[in-house]
Amino acid sequence: MVTAPDLLVQTIWEGLVSGVLYALIALGFVLIFKASGVFNFAQGIMVVFAALTLVGLHEKGVPAFLAVILTLGVMFVLAVTIERVVLRPLVNQPDIILFMATFGITYFLIGFGEAVFGGSPKQMITEQLYLPKGAIDAKILGGFVSFQKIDIAAAIIASIMIAALALFFQYTRIGRALRAVADSHKAALSVGISLNQIWVIVWFTAGIVALITGIMWGARSDVSFALEIVALKALPVLILGGFTSIPGAIVGGLIIGIGEKLGEFYWGPLIGGGIESWLAYFIALGFLLFRPQGLFGDKIIERI
């Protein structure tokens, strides 16, 4: 780190971009967890499904930006369907029932996605969406650091999305209703809050987040079902930040993103590499042992 500070800056930058995208994925989990109290295992496949829908529509001849609008429509229909078919019959059921229901949604979307779009990787339509290509080389600390333009765009778009959603759910009527639903379904119903409406809004918002995430990750690699594994990196992010905290999702994402890049680059060669695939879960395990509620999570106090 001392002998090559420019490489340190390069590594931190790459970790920062990954961390912002992890935070964006985690935000989708947080929104649904706050509305239902259940970890949505399906958020990862929603990222893949949204990206595949966008690319698939464009392959059928639909213009890129019209394909984005139609994909948002598909995610809205998906949100309504999940609320009507899955969530509405399970109101006030134990959390484990809702959690298992998200497993069912996951495997349904995997099978449906493979049947409609196939299982082969696809290229994200970056040029058609006017996402930048190439790199910017800057001289920093005596060396050159390369900033990929797509990474800069991804960091900016993800940051704007996170800030907008945080403000929306913090200062709007829907945000207050969401917090009421998170506290108690029965209490929210007693004051006239519609669980059905809130769940549709939250799942559709998670679908929007999934689409943006799928575009950004797909532009950096490709669009395939392997993105689901990347999306599950949000789990250690949530453990670090707290399952109900939007600021926690941001901080946790940055810690995981930067931490795994530093670990892979500086310590990976010492132990054979591959740190990036498991370091996030190792960090999360440490937090579970010493601070299970996360950095920003509410501390649970039980009176006996």
Buried (B, 14 or more C-beta within 10 A) or exposed (E): EEEEBBBBBBBBBBBBBBBBBBBBBBBBBBBBBBBBBBBBBBBBBBBBBBBBBBBBBBEEEBEBEEBBEBBBEBBBEBBBEBBEEBBEEBBEEEEEEBBEBBEEBBEBBBEEBEEEBEEEEBEBBBEEBEBBEEBEEEEBEEBEBEBBEBBBBBBEBBBEBBEEBBEEBEEEEBBEBBBBBBEEBEEBBEEEBEBEEBBBBBBBBBBBBBBBBBBBBBBBEBBBBEBBEBBBBBBBBBBBBBBBBBBBBBBBBBBBBBBBBBBBBBEBEEEEEEBBEEBBBEBBEEBBEEBEBBBBBEEEEEEE
